[in-house]
Amino acid sequence: MACRALCPFPVDLSGLAAVLRLRRRGVLPGFGLSFGITLSYVGLLVLLPVGALVWRGSTLSARQLVDVLSGPRARAAFELSFGASAVAALLNVVFGLLVAWVLTRYRFFGRRFVDALVDLPFALPTAVAGIALTAVYSERGPVGSWLSELGIHSAYSSLGVAIALVFVGLPFVVRTVEPVIRELDPRLEEAAAVLGAGRVRTFALVILPKLAPALVTGFSLAFARALGEYGSVIFISGNIPGKTEIVPLLIVGKLEQFDYPGAVAIAVVMLSASFVILLALNALSARLSHGTPR
Amino acid sequence: MSTRTLSDAVREPRWARVLLTFTALGFLGLFVGAPLVTIFAAALSRGAGPYLAAIGSADTWAAIKLTLLVAAITVPVNTVFGVAAAWLLARYDFVGRRLLLTLIDLPFSVSPVVAGLLFVLVCGAHGLFGPWLSAHHVQLLFAIPGVVLATAFVTFSLVAREVLTVMLAQGSREEEAAFTLGASGFQMLWHVTLPKIRWALVYGVLLCNARAMGEFGAVSVVSGHIRGRTETLPLHVEILYNEYNFVGAFAAASLLAFLALVTLAARRVLEGTDE
């Protein structure tokens, strides 16, 4: 009651809620209150800011949009962001599948520890990941020095960007594929073996098609996450304009010069790009799971 | 006999299992293990004395305090919201339920830099409420309130997501029983619902806390980087690193890495208690 006195807003909304409540499961109380809290919070923290971006974006002319996006620096940044994100997500699909397979099918010493380690990129702050990856892959780092002897410069290059994006995307692929591997019907593999297929053939023709929707979903999640990633990339990339500058950094640069229309234009493109990619890949994944009935 | 050969036929040969396991471990070692070890190794590279001195420096303390303050505001607010939203989405069907679910997931898929930009567009001098705010002498952007808002946005869905998954799986029979036996809404929440979801709630809160303390991109855009005033621990890590104070940067980073490890360990423990 005290809460209602303090915030009249949710009460107003609970009246609206009663109108909107067409079907309601069960008889449980709390609809009005939870609806009020959720809608006010979502409205204030998500709808309002996103609305502000859309509104600012709509005031831009097509000419402004083209000017901002067609410059050589912006083009290079978009190519790098999309390219490195795709490469990193693909690498994660291959190695994430391998990690998920090994973790679910094999028993080895330290498996639980390794399993927990997979979630680290999800819990570790991106700035911390960024300086740690830079230390590992710079020319004086343990892996970077070894790579530079082979003539490969990992940090401060587009390869460094991809390395950071592999790090941030890994748990998305592993955690999407893992439950599907665990729930594979063992009879399918047995049937394939009885019919004379070897393990490689069984994997390619029986198991892989079953995992395809999860792999596509994992790819889309890792790709979308990589596209927006900032903290872990800016340390390892070196941020050379036109060469190793990612799109989120471009937005930060525009903001530092108080070029709000420029920042908004790029942000609108980023937001719609990740939205479109997610939608397209979701549709593809739905079709794939439809094509292979369980 | 025949089942034995069959179970052998659906497993990879031993050499392949060993090869695949080592490849997977090598990949994880290169991309996850090596960076994790490096954080602590670099922080302690000059011994324990400089490490403790770096953590005890005034600027680092100010950053730690601000980080704790921001988490102390955003985590409880997001927890109340998370339980309310999960209850709403798990127990009722209404027009726009799917849209609401998408809106709750949205902060998760937005680039942190874009998230920061959103609040610049709302609270900044040229933003939606900029003129009104400056007329009333309220400074949100490049000040602590802006940092709190941006952090709340990026950690928005974590508690809601964790609790929602569990609420959907558990169903609402116990609540219905409590309600038909005459419990009030608050009694039902306190004695039935919260005990049912407690482990998911605890993990959601821990995850939300880890992310709130570690957020970098969004906070970096809205904070204005005023040293000792609007600098959270991750921003402090960046500044020390760019000043070539590597021991200091990795010492501050090791605190955040430790927090991440505790969060992951807690998840394992809590998963065990749920079974």
Interface residues (C-beta under 8 A of the other chain):
Chain A: A17 L20 R21 L22 R23 R24 R25 G26 V27 L28 P29 G30 F31 L33 S34 F35 I37 T38 L39 Y41 V42 L45 V46 L47 L48 P49 V50 A52 L53 W55 R56 F95 L98 V99 W101 V102 L103 Y106 F108 R112 V114 A116 L117 V118 D119 L120 P121 A123 L124 P125 T126 A127 V128 A129 I131 A132 L133 A135 V136 G141 P142 V143 I163 V166 F167 L170 P186 E189 E190 A193 V194 R199 T202 A224 R225 L227 G228 E229 Y230 G231 F235 P248 L249 I251 V252 L255 Y260 A263 V264 A267 M270 L271 S274 F275 L278
Chain B: L6 A9 V10 R11 E12 P13 A16 R17 L20 T21 T23 A24 L25 F27 L28 L30 F31 V32 G33 A34 P35 L36 T38 I39 A42 V80 F81 A84 A85 W87 L88 R91 Y92 D93 F94 V95 G96 L100 L103 I104 L106 P107 S109 V110 S111 P112 V113 V114 L117 L118 F119 V120 L121 V122 G124 H126 G127 L128 L149 A152 F153 F156 S172 E175 E176 F179 T180 S184 G185 M188 L189 L207 A210 R211 M213 G214 E215 F216 G217 S220 V221 P234 L235 V237 E238 Y241 A249 F250 A253 L256 A257 A260 L261 T263 L264 A265 R267 R268
